[in-house]
Amino acid sequence: MVVGDVTTGTEVLVIGAGPGGYVAAIRAAQEGLDTTLVEKDAYGGACLNRGCIPSKALITGSGLAHEAGNAEFMGVHADPAVDMGKMIEWKDGVVDRLTGGVEKLCKANGVNLVEGVASFVGENTVRVAHGGDGQGSETLEFEHAVIATGSRPIQVPGFDFAEDHVWSSADALDADTVPDRLGVVGGGYIGMELATTYAKLGAEVTVVEMLDDILDPYEDDVKRVVRKRAEELGVEFNFGEGASEWTEAPDGGYLLRTETEDGEESTYGVDKILVAVGRQPVTDGLDLENAGIETDDRGFVETDDRTRTAVEHVHAVGDVAGDPMLAHAASNEGIVAAEVIAGEPAALDRQAVPAAVFTDPEIGTVGMTEAEAAEAGFEPAVGEMPFNASGRAMTTGHTEGFVRIVADEETGFVLGGQIVGPEASELIAEVALAVEMGATLEDVAATVHTHPTLAEAVMEAAENARGQAIHTLNR
Ligand SMILES: Cc1cc2nc3c(=O)[nH]c(=O)nc-3n(C[C@H](O)[C@H](O)[C@H](O)COP(=O)(O)OP(=O)(O)OC[C@H]3O[C@@H](n4cnc5c(N)ncnc54)[C@H](O)[C@@H]3O)c2cc1C
């Protein structure tokens, strides 16, 4: 660890070791560039430490317990007990293995690792303040920089994450006991993933959402499948209501108060309140103005399709650069940033960035919806395959939902897909590949799929769009 004011030089400086930053650093080092990665907290960023991975671990654990306890229809009788402390310990073990792996990979690729908080001193200089007593700071001069400082949960006024009973998503992933009653503020993907997880763990879950439905970016029939299943799990929804305050309840616990646009108030008895209303970029403390970089009105760093900010040798990737705020998008942007810096003709292609929501059932989407295709001037050819007609889905006991594939009627090119149902997060990869490769409906339909699999539903949807479905009625 460097103590005091030492100045070192590096060709590429990456700030933040989340999936945007560490991937950018490894690729830059692979390109033969002298690369330094600064991280103030933990390798792997939000994704590995308090986002994608820990949430998916708890989703799996809670799902397993729920499945085992609800499989009488298959002749399986079980009454599983969940040891939450043990589940968290297992989840932490998964996180540790992955974050340790990131550190090792960075080192093995020759990336210089520096621990501390980076802030810009000038267009080609940052200061890194080391943590702990007397560990000082160092100055790093760089030729190119990549800002990958990520995002943090948005706070709602009056709901302070420092309060024990007010949870951020990170708190919800670390709790070693399940509250009897959980209030969830926000029906976006993080709120819904955690609402279904806690419902399966036995909490009485109440969701309050300002809009009139959950999962705003998705199509109505996709949302309907997830909402119906969540209701079956006991989740109660209250739409058109914003959380306004909490008070202590006279008989223990708390009262979560909400208000509609017209000023109508409601209260819900809860033991914990999870606030999941979105995420905001982490740029404070970076002193971006010293590098000549401005942010947009929501605080995101603006970039072009080569990840460059207004200051050409400074790039920004991942959540700090705005939508899509997803780990795989961050990594893809990190690779583009490193390759652009290395002088390669790389650029972002947003056409085929898939998104998944790990609710029950899952959602997977990529490319255009039917409405977006029509708006873009295509005549959409749309095919669907419901999972209740899939043999494999029946053998898993999960037949809710459907695969939809959207193509251009004239050329047959696959433009996008929406899947809601079992393993949608995995199945969407096939549609993403089709969009990225410029495959046609015929390519997908003529690809022999293993039987019996859920993936056959993608092939069937493509056949349905061509009016040639065998296992469903053609549209
Ligand atoms: C509960 C939850 C579930 C999620 N699930 C999914 C999912 O299933 N799939 C998916 O694709 N995405 C998911 N996401 C989103 C995903 O985590 C983010 O999109 C992704 O982590 C963004 O990566 P990033 O590299 O931009 O930033 P981050 O992962 O936020 O990493 C930024 C890093 O920068 C460091 N840093 C910040 N400022 C400084 C500084 N000044 N100096 C040094 N270091 C600094 C931080 O400590 C952090 O380690 C989830 C998020 C949450 C919260």
The ligand as an SDF file (V2000), in Angstrom:
LIG
                    3D

 53 58  0  0  0  0  0  0  0  0999 V2000
  -30.9070   -6.1850   -5.8370 C   0  0  0  0  0  0  0  0  0  0  0  0
  -30.3330   -6.0340   -7.2140 C   0  0  0  0  0  0  0  0  0  0  0  0
  -30.4870   -7.0550   -8.1280 C   0  0  0  0  0  0  0  0  0  0  0  0
  -29.9680   -6.9380   -9.3980 C   0  0  0  0  0  0  0  0  0  0  0  0
  -30.1370   -7.9790  -10.2630 N   0  0  0  0  0  0  0  0  0  0  0  0
  -29.6270   -7.8990  -11.5080 C   0  0  0  0  0  0  0  0  0  0  0  0
  -29.7390   -8.9870  -12.4070 C   0  0  0  0  0  0  0  0  0  0  0  0
  -30.2990  -10.0290  -12.0790 O   0  0  0  0  0  0  0  0  0  0  0  0
  -29.1970   -8.8590  -13.6370 N   0  0  0  0  0  0  0  0  0  0  0  0
  -28.5570   -7.7140  -14.0310 C   0  0  0  0  0  0  0  0  0  0  0  0
  -28.0870   -7.6540  -15.1690 O   0  0  0  0  0  0  0  0  0  0  0  0
  -28.4290   -6.6660  -13.2080 N   0  0  0  0  0  0  0  0  0  0  0  0
  -28.9360   -6.7340  -11.9500 C   0  0  0  0  0  0  0  0  0  0  0  0
  -28.7640   -5.6870  -11.0890 N   0  0  0  0  0  0  0  0  0  0  0  0
  -28.0810   -4.4670  -11.5800 C   0  0  0  0  0  0  0  0  0  0  0  0
  -26.5540   -4.6420  -11.5640 C   0  0  0  0  0  0  0  0  0  0  0  0
  -26.1410   -4.9480  -10.2460 O   0  0  0  0  0  0  0  0  0  0  0  0
  -25.8910   -3.3610  -12.0500 C   0  0  0  0  0  0  0  0  0  0  0  0
  -26.4080   -3.0220  -13.3170 O   0  0  0  0  0  0  0  0  0  0  0  0
  -24.3840   -3.5400  -12.1740 C   0  0  0  0  0  0  0  0  0  0  0  0
  -23.8110   -3.8940  -10.9410 O   0  0  0  0  0  0  0  0  0  0  0  0
  -23.7460   -2.2430  -12.6650 C   0  0  0  0  0  0  0  0  0  0  0  0
  -22.3790   -2.4300  -12.7810 O   0  0  0  0  0  0  0  0  0  0  0  0
  -21.3650   -1.2060  -12.7140 P   0  0  0  0  0  0  0  0  0  0  0  0
  -20.0050   -1.7840  -12.9500 O   0  0  0  0  0  0  0  0  0  0  0  0
  -21.8270   -0.1130  -13.5640 O   0  0  0  0  0  0  0  0  0  0  0  0
  -21.4670   -0.6400  -11.2130 O   0  0  0  0  0  0  0  0  0  0  0  0
  -21.4200   -1.3020   -9.7960 P   0  0  0  0  0  0  0  0  0  0  0  0
  -21.6340   -2.7510   -9.8300 O   0  0  0  0  0  0  0  0  0  0  0  0
  -22.3040   -0.4630   -8.9470 O   0  0  0  0  0  0  0  0  0  0  0  0
  -19.9010   -1.0770   -9.3510 O   0  0  0  0  0  0  0  0  0  0  0  0
  -19.3630    0.1920   -9.1440 C   0  0  0  0  0  0  0  0  0  0  0  0
  -18.1300    0.0650   -8.2650 C   0  0  0  0  0  0  0  0  0  0  0  0
  -17.4790    1.3350   -8.1980 O   0  0  0  0  0  0  0  0  0  0  0  0
  -16.9700    1.5460   -6.8800 C   0  0  0  0  0  0  0  0  0  0  0  0
  -16.7830    2.9860   -6.7120 N   0  0  0  0  0  0  0  0  0  0  0  0
  -17.7460    3.9530   -6.7150 C   0  0  0  0  0  0  0  0  0  0  0  0
  -17.1900    5.1790   -6.5690 N   0  0  0  0  0  0  0  0  0  0  0  0
  -15.8510    4.9870   -6.4840 C   0  0  0  0  0  0  0  0  0  0  0  0
  -14.7460    5.8730   -6.3330 C   0  0  0  0  0  0  0  0  0  0  0  0
  -14.9010    7.1900   -6.2840 N   0  0  0  0  0  0  0  0  0  0  0  0
  -13.5050    5.3220   -6.2690 N   0  0  0  0  0  0  0  0  0  0  0  0
  -13.3260    3.9770   -6.3150 C   0  0  0  0  0  0  0  0  0  0  0  0
  -14.3380    3.0990   -6.4610 N   0  0  0  0  0  0  0  0  0  0  0  0
  -15.5760    3.5940   -6.5620 C   0  0  0  0  0  0  0  0  0  0  0  0
  -18.0660    0.9260   -6.0030 C   0  0  0  0  0  0  0  0  0  0  0  0
  -17.5870    0.6190   -4.7170 O   0  0  0  0  0  0  0  0  0  0  0  0
  -18.4700   -0.3070   -6.8120 C   0  0  0  0  0  0  0  0  0  0  0  0
  -17.7190   -1.4380   -6.4370 O   0  0  0  0  0  0  0  0  0  0  0  0
  -29.2540   -5.7700   -9.7820 C   0  0  0  0  0  0  0  0  0  0  0  0
  -29.0800   -4.7340   -8.8650 C   0  0  0  0  0  0  0  0  0  0  0  0
  -29.6020   -4.8570   -7.5920 C   0  0  0  0  0  0  0  0  0  0  0  0
  -29.3880   -3.7400   -6.6190 C   0  0  0  0  0  0  0  0  0  0  0  0
  1  2  1  0
  2  3  1  0
  2 52  2  0
  3  4  2  0
  4  5  1  0
  4 50  1  0
  5  6  2  0
  6  7  1  0
  6 13  1  0
  7  8  2  0
  7  9  1  0
  9 10  1  0
 10 11  2  0
 10 12  1  0
 12 13  2  0
 13 14  1  0
 14 15  1  0
 14 50  1  0
 15 16  1  0
 16 17  1  0
 16 18  1  0
 18 19  1  0
 18 20  1  0
 20 21  1  0
 20 22  1  0
 22 23  1  0
 23 24  1  0
 24 25  2  0
 24 26  1  0
 24 27  1  0
 27 28  1  0
 28 29  2  0
 28 30  1  0
 28 31  1  0
 31 32  1  0
 32 33  1  0
 33 34  1  0
 33 48  1  0
 34 35  1  0
 35 36  1  0
 35 46  1  0
 36 37  1  0
 36 45  1  0
 37 38  2  0
 38 39  1  0
 39 40  1  0
 39 45  2  0
 40 41  1  0
 40 42  2  0
 42 43  1  0
 43 44  2  0
 44 45  1  0
 46 47  1  0
 46 48  1  0
 48 49  1  0
 50 51  2  0
 51 52  1  0
 52 53  1  0
M  END
$$$$
